[in-house]
Each structure stands twice: as structure tokens, then as C-alpha cells.
Amino acid sequence: ELGLRFRLGGRGLPGAPHLVFPAHALALFVCDCAAYGHGCQPPRVEHPKGYFEIQRRLRRSDLSIYQHVLGHRGWRAHVIFDCATTDRRSLEDELRTLTQG
């Protein structure tokens, strides 16, 4: 229990971050590892390799654009992949680090 106040879905912010911590000006995007090509999981088998690579590049560029725009608005944007949410202790440590800095 970190006691952090957050909102789900930052509708008023570029990219609609999944979690928003207004007191810390922090926006978090929680991304699917396989869809974003994180590398901890093999690519989804239902997509041909070429299509998967194109989609991965597009999604990554969208996230970097959102991070850039949010940075200009005074927000810090961070991406957390699904695999990082399985270990509660490491997730709490990462959130603690992000909200202190």
C-alpha cells in the first residue's frame, strides 16, 4: 500500500494514459508486451512477421510522441509493460521511484 492517489484514463491528456498521478504530474501507459514488441514474449503467431513489425514501429512511435507532448505540458510520461506488473514488490518499487523523482 503506497497511498498514491491516481485516476484511471487520462482523457484530457494526449494519448489517454492508463494511470494518471496528478499530484506528481506522472502519466503511465501500461502496454501489452507481445503487441508492443517488448521482447519478453515471442510475437503473436496469428500475425505475419511483416505486419507485426510495422505495427510495432507505429505503436512505439505513437508512445514516444505522447511522451514528448506530455513533457512539454509539464508531465512525466512512463511506459510499464505487462510483464512488470506480475511482481508486486518490483512494481511498488518502480512506482515509488517514479513518484519521488
HELIX and SHEET records of a PDB file:
HELIX    1   1 PRO A   22  HIS A   24  5                                   3    
HELIX    2   2 LYS A   49  HIS A   72  1                                  24    
HELIX    3   3 ASP A   82  THR A   85  5                                   4    
HELIX    4   4 ARG A   88  GLN A  100  1                                  13    
SHEET    1   A 4 ARG A   7  LEU A   8  0                                        
SHEET    2   A 4 LEU A  19  PHE A  21 -1                                        
SHEET    3   A 4 LEU A  26  CYS A  31 -1                                        
SHEET    4   A 4 ARG A  76  PHE A  81  1                                        
END                                                                             
